[in-house]
Structure formats: C-alpha cells, structure tokens
C-alpha cells in the first residue's frame, strides 16, 4: 500500500499505524516528498507559515489554469495565503458562525420535499441534499437548488488530478454557470438570505469588496460541502453497517446521532490527506524542510494517533475531549466545520426516519477514485454477487 492508495483502501488504519511507528515526519525517497503521519507533525505543518497550500510557482493547477474553473480556483480562500485568504475569510467565517444550527433540521426537511427522489438513493442523500441546504442558506430559490447542486458536482472535478478532459470541460462549464447564478443573486436586492446579509455586513466592516472573489468562495462553500460532507454521511452509513448496535434499532435521539457523526469524522475521515508546499526553509521537530519540498499530511493517521485520542482504534460515541484534523487546523481550518457536522447529522436522522434500519445492512460499497478523499459509493448487495 502507498499513502495515496490508502485513502480508498478498505482499511488503511493499520498501515497508518505502521507509518507512525517509524517516525511522525519522514522523507519518502520513492515519492520524493515528506510524509507527516503523527499528530504533532501534522499540527506543526498545518500551523507553519512556511508551509503553504499551493506551490509558489503554481498557484493554479496547469490543467485548469486557462479556463473558468481555474479562474474560480485561483480566488478560493482555501487555495490562497495572505490577503487573498484572509480577506474573504474575515467576511465568511463569522457569517458561518452566526448560523443557528437548530434551524438546519427545518431546512433539511424543506429541501427533502423538493428533491426529485425524496432521498430514495444514497447518492441523493450524500451529494444533493447537503449542497441544496447550502444553496438554501445562501438564498437560492428551491427551483434552482438541485441545478446548483448538479453544477457543483461538475465543478469539483477540477479539484482532482484524476479527472479526464471530459470531466474538466464540465468543471469549466459548471464554474461559468455557478458564477452567473451567484452573480445574479448578489445583485438581487430582494434576497432574504440572513447568511448573505451577514457576509455583506462583514465584507463592509473589513473594507473588502471583491465580487469575483466572493462568488468564487460561494462556489467554494458549495464544493466543500459537496465532497467532504458527502464522505462524512457515507462513512457514517458504513459505520452503521459494520456496527448496527451503535445506536440500536429505534430512531435515536438527535444528540446521539451528532455524537455518531462526530466520531465518524475522527475515526474514518472523509478527507484522508492534504498537501503543503514549503515556501521557505523551516524546521519541524528535528527535520529540516527545504524551500520547494512537498509534504503529504495524513490527517486520518493523525486522528488515530494515541497521543491525540486515547484508545484511538475504538469507536466511542461518548469519547471525551475528541480531537480531529479532518477539517484541518491552524489558519486554514475549515470555517464550516460545525455546519458540516450538523448537516450530516440531520441527513442521517432523516434517512433513518424514512428507511428501515435493515436498509443500511442491505448495501455494499466501494470508494470513489481519489488520492485524498474517502467517499463510499453504495449499491445493493445483489449487485455485488453478479
């Protein structure tokens, strides 16, 4: 197994444990990069100002640099440092923090009523529902939410080095159409979105006015929800499949589902790894990293480090002082962490209300091709026998 194959392996966690036993940060000569697998090294790398989210010489991946997807990518706060990261975050982070999480259940219920298949498929549960919830929060009318969700799935292909030319072309088209949708929304004085109003307010307070960057980061909010939350929901279904006694066979209390999803985020992270690129010579622990070096940061391995979480290989609903790197750490920590956990929890709750518990047991799964994400694709058990 390699660190890249691990993301979609059936059980990569013994492999991660083996890596941590070697050293929490080491240079892999075969891949020509550093591997951070221990909690201390992962936290240090993610917190270092010398370790950036993109290489200095390549702010946008060459495969998309000349198209609309690249135009959006280059303005995403999570793909930038300095002012291009700080300014949009100063507007969006407090706006996300202002969302009343108690109201997400009502939004999920409303979204379900307009979905084409009303959560009859796990695909709709994992991908369409969360993106539609974000679209609703941003202020899109119900008639356009599914369209925006589909375009977002097209766009996220630009984030993967595994995407082919057809997928990248759809990503460019998706970026164009999403930009048009959000541009019209931002120019609509009749919008009643509390989230959008708060973003405007925070932007004004920060004296930041860059509509193209704001549009890009609204697309970014949709795209992060599309993949990471999909993986979180899917991996929760996997956890229930493997251990049906986690919550019993009755409809569990919301607090129990919230604990379940939070532990899944730690135990079986939807984002297994990320990368950092060394901009200036720096020392992490007892290792010296040179400018131009690449670091593969194994978030899922750090989550299972016993120095971070005691008894890390046990799935504990009532885990005390749970810590996770699944949403990053430091200046690039995901500002929508609580929102993602809440949406995933409400999605699982609705699924369990609408389906018998045995429905979870009737599925088999494989993982979608990826070098860093862990997103299961479900299919009926009978298909696995064919």
One Martini backbone bead per residue (centre of mass of N, CA, C, O) as a GRO file, in nm:
protein
  386
    1UNK     BB    1   0.099   0.034   0.017
    2UNK     BB    2   0.008   0.368  -0.020
    3UNK     BB    3  -0.081   0.685   0.071
    4UNK     BB    4  -0.281   0.702  -0.178
    5UNK     BB    5  -0.429   0.423  -0.152
    6UNK     BB    6  -0.543   0.452   0.140
    7UNK     BB    7  -0.798   0.634   0.101
    8UNK     BB    8  -0.949   0.363  -0.063
    9UNK     BB    9  -0.915   0.161   0.143
   10UNK     BB   10  -1.075  -0.050   0.345
   11UNK     BB   11  -0.800  -0.056   0.557
   12UNK     BB   12  -0.558   0.194   0.651
   13UNK     BB   13  -0.485   0.196   0.972
   14UNK     BB   14  -0.244  -0.001   0.999
   15UNK     BB   15  -0.064   0.156   0.810
   16UNK     BB   16  -0.054   0.418   0.971
   17UNK     BB   17   0.067   0.292   1.223
   18UNK     BB   18   0.331   0.208   1.090
   19UNK     BB   19   0.425   0.494   1.020
   20UNK     BB   20   0.430   0.608   1.314
   21UNK     BB   21   0.653   0.403   1.416
   22UNK     BB   22   0.879   0.534   1.262
   23UNK     BB   23   0.762   0.841   1.205
   24UNK     BB   24   0.591   1.150   1.203
   25UNK     BB   25   0.841   1.254   1.013
   26UNK     BB   26   0.923   1.179   0.666
   27UNK     BB   27   1.122   1.075   0.395
   28UNK     BB   28   1.017   0.983   0.063
   29UNK     BB   29   1.202   0.875  -0.200
   30UNK     BB   30   0.994   0.757  -0.402
   31UNK     BB   31   0.809   1.036  -0.394
   32UNK     BB   32   0.960   1.303  -0.302
   33UNK     BB   33   0.844   1.329   0.006
   34UNK     BB   34   0.681   1.425   0.279
   35UNK     BB   35   0.555   1.257   0.584
   36UNK     BB   36   0.271   1.324   0.784
   37UNK     BB   37   0.137   1.111   1.066
   38UNK     BB   38   0.156   1.270   1.320
   39UNK     BB   39   0.010   1.494   1.525
   40UNK     BB   40   0.246   1.690   1.570
   41UNK     BB   41   0.328   1.726   1.270
   42UNK     BB   42   0.056   1.812   1.155
   43UNK     BB   43   0.019   2.065   1.330
   44UNK     BB   44   0.285   2.205   1.244
   45UNK     BB   45   0.236   2.221   0.941
   46UNK     BB   46  -0.047   2.368   0.950
   47UNK     BB   47   0.093   2.616   1.130
   48UNK     BB   48   0.296   2.693   0.916
   49UNK     BB   49   0.398   2.972   0.725
   50UNK     BB   50   0.599   2.787   0.530
   51UNK     BB   51   0.331   2.618   0.471
   52UNK     BB   52   0.158   2.581   0.179
   53UNK     BB   53  -0.122   2.520  -0.038
   54UNK     BB   54   0.077   2.624  -0.265
   55UNK     BB   55   0.286   2.661  -0.500
   56UNK     BB   56   0.461   2.931  -0.600
   57UNK     BB   57   0.469   2.834  -0.921
   58UNK     BB   58   0.147   2.703  -0.865
   59UNK     BB   59  -0.154   2.835  -0.797
   60UNK     BB   60  -0.255   2.674  -1.054
   61UNK     BB   61  -0.346   2.419  -1.220
   62UNK     BB   62  -0.266   2.362  -1.545
   63UNK     BB   63  -0.535   2.210  -1.640
   64UNK     BB   64  -0.714   2.498  -1.544
   65UNK     BB   65  -0.580   2.787  -1.587
   66UNK     BB   66  -0.748   2.871  -1.874
   67UNK     BB   67  -1.018   2.853  -1.714
   68UNK     BB   68  -1.296   2.892  -1.519
   69UNK     BB   69  -1.202   2.706  -1.289
   70UNK     BB   70  -0.934   2.859  -1.245
   71UNK     BB   71  -1.060   3.130  -1.171
   72UNK     BB   72  -1.184   3.022  -0.911
   73UNK     BB   73  -0.949   2.879  -0.773
   74UNK     BB   74  -0.764   3.147  -0.749
   75UNK     BB   75  -1.002   3.264  -0.521
   76UNK     BB   76  -0.972   3.067  -0.306
   77UNK     BB   77  -0.903   3.076   0.023
   78UNK     BB   78  -0.792   2.771   0.049
   79UNK     BB   79  -0.576   2.849  -0.207
   80UNK     BB   80  -0.455   3.075  -0.011
   81UNK     BB   81  -0.272   3.358   0.090
   82UNK     BB   82  -0.308   3.611   0.273
   83UNK     BB   83  -0.534   3.828   0.153
   84UNK     BB   84  -0.682   3.600  -0.024
   85UNK     BB   85  -0.756   3.460   0.253
   86UNK     BB   86  -0.832   3.670   0.477
   87UNK     BB   87  -1.064   3.842   0.360
   88UNK     BB   88  -1.288   3.630   0.302
   89UNK     BB   89  -1.278   3.509   0.589
   90UNK     BB   90  -1.372   3.768   0.745
   91UNK     BB   91  -1.664   3.730   0.614
   92UNK     BB   92  -1.741   3.412   0.633
   93UNK     BB   93  -1.688   3.300   0.916
   94UNK     BB   94  -1.894   3.468   1.088
   95UNK     BB   95  -2.138   3.387   0.916
   96UNK     BB   96  -2.128   3.083   0.983
   97UNK     BB   97  -2.136   3.126   1.300
   98UNK     BB   98  -2.439   3.259   1.286
   99UNK     BB   99  -2.570   3.002   1.247
  100UNK     BB  100  -2.856   2.828   1.333
  101UNK     BB  101  -2.848   2.494   1.399
  102UNK     BB  102  -3.151   2.444   1.477
  103UNK     BB  103  -3.250   2.513   1.165
  104UNK     BB  104  -3.148   2.275   0.981
  105UNK     BB  105  -3.379   2.072   1.001
  106UNK     BB  106  -3.585   2.245   0.844
  107UNK     BB  107  -3.425   2.266   0.584
  108UNK     BB  108  -3.406   1.967   0.524
  109UNK     BB  109  -3.710   1.916   0.507
  110UNK     BB  110  -3.761   2.111   0.269
  111UNK     BB  111  -3.565   1.985   0.066
  112UNK     BB  112  -3.688   1.701   0.047
  113UNK     BB  113  -3.960   1.797  -0.098
  114UNK     BB  114  -3.783   1.880  -0.380
  115UNK     BB  115  -3.677   1.621  -0.444
  116UNK     BB  116  -3.694   1.387  -0.682
  117UNK     BB  117  -3.644   1.115  -0.467
  118UNK     BB  118  -3.670   1.155  -0.160
  119UNK     BB  119  -3.426   0.972  -0.055
  120UNK     BB  120  -3.390   0.689  -0.228
  121UNK     BB  121  -3.084   0.770  -0.242
  122UNK     BB  122  -2.757   0.796  -0.147
  123UNK     BB  123  -2.669   1.010  -0.345
  124UNK     BB  124  -2.874   1.224  -0.258
  125UNK     BB  125  -2.796   1.231   0.039
  126UNK     BB  126  -2.483   1.306   0.000
  127UNK     BB  127  -2.495   1.537  -0.236
  128UNK     BB  128  -2.764   1.700  -0.275
  129UNK     BB  129  -2.864   1.784   0.005
  130UNK     BB  130  -2.624   1.958   0.115
  131UNK     BB  131  -2.611   2.157  -0.126
  132UNK     BB  132  -2.905   2.259  -0.089
  133UNK     BB  133  -2.869   2.379   0.190
  134UNK     BB  134  -2.661   2.591   0.106
  135UNK     BB  135  -2.831   2.723  -0.114
  136UNK     BB  136  -3.050   2.815   0.085
  137UNK     BB  137  -2.870   2.990   0.270
  138UNK     BB  138  -2.780   3.183   0.034
  139UNK     BB  139  -3.081   3.213  -0.148
  140UNK     BB  140  -3.190   3.001  -0.318
  141UNK     BB  141  -3.428   2.877  -0.482
  142UNK     BB  142  -3.583   2.573  -0.504
  143UNK     BB  143  -3.570   2.567  -0.828
  144UNK     BB  144  -3.220   2.583  -0.809
  145UNK     BB  145  -3.076   2.379  -0.622
  146UNK     BB  146  -3.024   2.124  -0.801
  147UNK     BB  147  -2.865   2.268  -1.014
  148UNK     BB  148  -2.635   2.362  -0.826
  149UNK     BB  149  -2.554   2.078  -0.733
  150UNK     BB  150  -2.473   1.969  -1.011
  151UNK     BB  151  -2.262   2.189  -1.083
  152UNK     BB  152  -2.080   2.125  -0.841
  153UNK     BB  153  -2.004   1.837  -0.927
  154UNK     BB  154  -1.864   1.935  -1.179
  155UNK     BB  155  -1.653   2.128  -1.050
  156UNK     BB  156  -1.488   1.927  -0.856
  157UNK     BB  157  -1.312   1.800  -1.083
  158UNK     BB  158  -1.085   2.028  -1.071
  159UNK     BB  159  -0.957   1.905  -0.788
  160UNK     BB  160  -0.865   1.653  -0.960
  161UNK     BB  161  -0.599   1.465  -1.104
  162UNK     BB  162  -0.804   1.229  -1.225
  163UNK     BB  163  -0.926   1.399  -1.432
  164UNK     BB  164  -1.062   1.434  -1.731
  165UNK     BB  165  -1.147   1.618  -2.001
  166UNK     BB  166  -1.451   1.597  -1.966
  167UNK     BB  167  -1.460   1.684  -1.668
  168UNK     BB  168  -1.319   1.960  -1.707
  169UNK     BB  169  -1.528   2.081  -1.897
  170UNK     BB  170  -1.758   2.065  -1.687
  171UNK     BB  171  -1.617   2.245  -1.480
  172UNK     BB  172  -1.614   2.502  -1.649
  173UNK     BB  173  -1.920   2.513  -1.693
  174UNK     BB  174  -1.996   2.519  -1.394
  175UNK     BB  175  -1.848   2.781  -1.323
  176UNK     BB  176  -2.007   2.967  -1.508
  177UNK     BB  177  -2.297   2.909  -1.400
  178UNK     BB  178  -2.246   2.971  -1.101
  179UNK     BB  179  -2.153   3.261  -1.142
  180UNK     BB  180  -2.423   3.359  -1.256
  181UNK     BB  181  -2.604   3.286  -1.019
  182UNK     BB  182  -2.444   3.454  -0.796
  183UNK     BB  183  -2.450   3.725  -0.932
  184UNK     BB  184  -2.757   3.758  -0.931
  185UNK     BB  185  -2.788   3.731  -0.624
  186UNK     BB  186  -2.604   3.977  -0.538
  187UNK     BB  187  -2.802   4.177  -0.724
  188UNK     BB  188  -3.039   4.106  -0.523
  189UNK     BB  189  -3.237   4.307  -0.317
  190UNK     BB  190  -3.453   4.061  -0.231
  191UNK     BB  191  -3.282   3.909  -0.056
  192UNK     BB  192  -3.333   3.684   0.252
  193UNK     BB  193  -3.043   3.616   0.335
  194UNK     BB  194  -2.871   3.601   0.628
  195UNK     BB  195  -2.594   3.510   0.528
  196UNK     BB  196  -2.553   3.726   0.307
  197UNK     BB  197  -2.589   3.971   0.490
  198UNK     BB  198  -2.344   3.903   0.671
  199UNK     BB  199  -2.130   3.909   0.453
  200UNK     BB  200  -2.174   4.202   0.373
  201UNK     BB  201  -2.115   4.321   0.653
  202UNK     BB  202  -1.825   4.206   0.685
  203UNK     BB  203  -1.708   4.328   0.428
  204UNK     BB  204  -1.749   4.622   0.511
  205UNK     BB  205  -1.583   4.609   0.778
  206UNK     BB  206  -1.317   4.505   0.605
  207UNK     BB  207  -1.295   4.649   0.332
  208UNK     BB  208  -1.425   4.423   0.125
  209UNK     BB  209  -1.433   4.438  -0.247
  210UNK     BB  210  -1.493   4.122  -0.424
  211UNK     BB  211  -1.703   3.964  -0.623
  212UNK     BB  212  -1.539   3.738  -0.752
  213UNK     BB  213  -1.438   3.618  -0.484
  214UNK     BB  214  -1.714   3.567  -0.360
  215UNK     BB  215  -1.820   3.377  -0.572
  216UNK     BB  216  -1.596   3.168  -0.546
  217UNK     BB  217  -1.660   3.111  -0.232
  218UNK     BB  218  -1.944   3.005  -0.278
  219UNK     BB  219  -1.852   2.771  -0.449
  220UNK     BB  220  -1.662   2.657  -0.232
  221UNK     BB  221  -1.884   2.592  -0.028
  222UNK     BB  222  -2.028   2.390  -0.209
  223UNK     BB  223  -1.784   2.197  -0.273
  224UNK     BB  224  -1.715   2.109   0.016
  225UNK     BB  225  -1.992   1.987   0.070
  226UNK     BB  226  -2.008   1.782  -0.160
  227UNK     BB  227  -1.764   1.600  -0.049
  228UNK     BB  228  -1.715   1.595   0.263
  229UNK     BB  229  -2.014   1.544   0.345
  230UNK     BB  230  -2.054   1.292   0.181
  231UNK     BB  231  -1.837   1.127   0.331
  232UNK     BB  232  -1.961   1.154   0.614
  233UNK     BB  233  -2.227   1.014   0.552
  234UNK     BB  234  -2.118   0.752   0.427
  235UNK     BB  235  -1.935   0.667   0.676
  236UNK     BB  236  -2.179   0.639   0.865
  237UNK     BB  237  -2.313   0.405   0.715
  238UNK     BB  238  -2.074   0.217   0.748
  239UNK     BB  239  -2.076   0.210   1.058
  240UNK     BB  240  -2.366   0.089   1.077
  241UNK     BB  241  -2.305  -0.166   0.919
  242UNK     BB  242  -2.069  -0.272   1.110
  243UNK     BB  243  -2.246  -0.134   1.374
  244UNK     BB  244  -2.574  -0.162   1.470
  245UNK     BB  245  -2.532  -0.106   1.795
  246UNK     BB  246  -2.474   0.197   1.825
  247UNK     BB  247  -2.815   0.284   1.811
  248UNK     BB  248  -2.992   0.077   1.732
  249UNK     BB  249  -3.348   0.036   1.608
  250UNK     BB  250  -3.418   0.308   1.691
  251UNK     BB  251  -3.483   0.627   1.699
  252UNK     BB  252  -3.254   0.845   1.759
  253UNK     BB  253  -3.121   1.087   1.912
  254UNK     BB  254  -2.973   1.372   1.810
  255UNK     BB  255  -2.724   1.351   2.003
  256UNK     BB  256  -2.635   1.069   1.903
  257UNK     BB  257  -2.589   1.141   1.606
  258UNK     BB  258  -2.378   1.360   1.658
  259UNK     BB  259  -2.171   1.166   1.787
  260UNK     BB  260  -2.145   0.976   1.550
  261UNK     BB  261  -2.039   1.182   1.339
  262UNK     BB  262  -1.794   1.285   1.501
  263UNK     BB  263  -1.653   1.005   1.513
  264UNK     BB  264  -1.630   0.957   1.212
  265UNK     BB  265  -1.447   1.201   1.150
  266UNK     BB  266  -1.214   1.060   1.309
  267UNK     BB  267  -1.216   0.743   1.232
  268UNK     BB  268  -1.339   0.811   0.909
  269UNK     BB  269  -1.223   1.017   0.710
  270UNK     BB  270  -1.313   1.205   0.424
  271UNK     BB  271  -1.021   1.334   0.478
  272UNK     BB  272  -0.707   1.190   0.461
  273UNK     BB  273  -0.557   1.425   0.293
  274UNK     BB  274  -0.293   1.665   0.241
  275UNK     BB  275  -0.111   1.962   0.134
  276UNK     BB  276   0.227   2.097   0.144
  277UNK     BB  277   0.436   2.391   0.065
  278UNK     BB  278   0.759   2.494   0.072
  279UNK     BB  279   0.878   2.834   0.088
  280UNK     BB  280   1.070   2.794   0.349
  281UNK     BB  281   1.298   2.724   0.545
  282UNK     BB  282   1.238   2.461   0.795
  283UNK     BB  283   1.147   2.343   1.127
  284UNK     BB  284   1.027   2.008   1.213
  285UNK     BB  285   1.136   1.935   1.478
  286UNK     BB  286   1.416   1.736   1.347
  287UNK     BB  287   1.334   1.864   1.064
  288UNK     BB  288   1.451   1.976   0.746
  289UNK     BB  289   1.296   2.202   0.530
  290UNK     BB  290   1.282   2.286   0.196
  291UNK     BB  291   1.249   2.475  -0.050
  292UNK     BB  292   1.005   2.290  -0.251
  293UNK     BB  293   0.880   2.109  -0.071
  294UNK     BB  294   0.673   1.824   0.002
  295UNK     BB  295   0.367   1.758   0.196
  296UNK     BB  296   0.211   1.480   0.332
  297UNK     BB  297  -0.100   1.498   0.509
  298UNK     BB  298  -0.218   1.266   0.754
  299UNK     BB  299  -0.509   1.304   0.902
  300UNK     BB  300  -0.614   1.013   0.966
  301UNK     BB  301  -0.365   0.931   1.128
  302UNK     BB  302  -0.376   1.152   1.349
  303UNK     BB  303  -0.657   1.063   1.462
  304UNK     BB  304  -0.500   0.773   1.554
  305UNK     BB  305  -0.336   0.908   1.765
  306UNK     BB  306  -0.281   0.844   2.103
  307UNK     BB  307  -0.188   1.144   2.176
  308UNK     BB  308  -0.480   1.256   2.095
  309UNK     BB  309  -0.646   0.965   2.116
  310UNK     BB  310  -0.746   0.754   2.317
  311UNK     BB  311  -0.817   0.469   2.191
  312UNK     BB  312  -0.835   0.513   1.858
  313UNK     BB  313  -0.963   0.217   1.750
  314UNK     BB  314  -1.215   0.310   1.895
  315UNK     BB  315  -1.567   0.340   1.889
  316UNK     BB  316  -1.676   0.644   2.055
  317UNK     BB  317  -1.948   0.825   2.139
  318UNK     BB  318  -1.824   0.919   2.443
  319UNK     BB  319  -1.585   1.092   2.378
  320UNK     BB  320  -1.329   1.252   2.528
  321UNK     BB  321  -1.181   1.506   2.388
  322UNK     BB  322  -1.220   1.525   2.093
  323UNK     BB  323  -0.992   1.496   1.810
  324UNK     BB  324  -0.952   1.664   1.482
  325UNK     BB  325  -0.820   1.690   1.127
  326UNK     BB  326  -1.052   1.679   0.905
  327UNK     BB  327  -1.071   2.023   0.908
  328UNK     BB  328  -0.808   2.086   1.006
  329UNK     BB  329  -0.567   2.358   1.083
  330UNK     BB  330  -0.544   2.662   1.165
  331UNK     BB  331  -0.578   2.901   0.919
  332UNK     BB  332  -0.727   2.648   0.735
  333UNK     BB  333  -0.958   2.593   0.890
  334UNK     BB  334  -1.270   2.500   0.869
  335UNK     BB  335  -1.547   2.719   0.905
  336UNK     BB  336  -1.775   2.467   0.847
  337UNK     BB  337  -1.774   2.236   1.057
  338UNK     BB  338  -2.046   2.252   1.213
  339UNK     BB  339  -2.224   2.251   0.964
  340UNK     BB  340  -2.140   1.975   0.852
  341UNK     BB  341  -2.220   1.808   1.101
  342UNK     BB  342  -2.519   1.893   1.101
  343UNK     BB  343  -2.603   1.803   0.820
  344UNK     BB  344  -2.523   1.507   0.856
  345UNK     BB  345  -2.706   1.448   1.097
  346UNK     BB  346  -2.977   1.520   0.955
  347UNK     BB  347  -2.949   1.319   0.725
  348UNK     BB  348  -2.943   1.063   0.897
  349UNK     BB  349  -3.210   1.107   1.040
  350UNK     BB  350  -3.390   1.106   0.788
  351UNK     BB  351  -3.308   0.830   0.682
  352UNK     BB  352  -3.407   0.667   0.938
  353UNK     BB  353  -3.706   0.760   0.907
  354UNK     BB  354  -3.744   0.645   0.590
  355UNK     BB  355  -3.582   0.386   0.684
  356UNK     BB  356  -3.493   0.097   0.748
  357UNK     BB  357  -3.230  -0.039   0.909
  358UNK     BB  358  -3.186  -0.272   0.695
  359UNK     BB  359  -3.097  -0.089   0.457
  360UNK     BB  360  -2.804  -0.058   0.546
  361UNK     BB  361  -2.742  -0.377   0.527
  362UNK     BB  362  -2.801  -0.399   0.198
  363UNK     BB  363  -2.525  -0.274   0.147
  364UNK     BB  364  -2.262  -0.191  -0.063
  365UNK     BB  365  -1.907  -0.091  -0.123
  366UNK     BB  366  -1.713   0.165  -0.266
  367UNK     BB  367  -1.456   0.383  -0.373
  368UNK     BB  368  -1.393   0.666  -0.494
  369UNK     BB  369  -1.176   0.800  -0.687
  370UNK     BB  370  -0.876   0.889  -0.494
  371UNK     BB  371  -0.605   1.065  -0.313
  372UNK     BB  372  -0.792   1.191  -0.041
  373UNK     BB  373  -1.073   1.072  -0.053
  374UNK     BB  374  -1.363   0.920   0.142
  375UNK     BB  375  -1.609   0.790  -0.079
  376UNK     BB  376  -1.885   0.616  -0.088
  377UNK     BB  377  -2.036   0.364  -0.301
  378UNK     BB  378  -2.354   0.243  -0.336
  379UNK     BB  379  -2.496  -0.097  -0.342
  380UNK     BB  380  -2.655  -0.363  -0.385
  381UNK     BB  381  -2.585  -0.679  -0.290
  382UNK     BB  382  -2.673  -0.824  -0.559
  383UNK     BB  383  -2.456  -0.677  -0.736
  384UNK     BB  384  -2.203  -0.816  -0.597
  385UNK     BB  385  -2.285  -1.114  -0.718
  386UNK     BB  386  -2.242  -1.042  -1.044
   0.00000   0.00000   0.00000
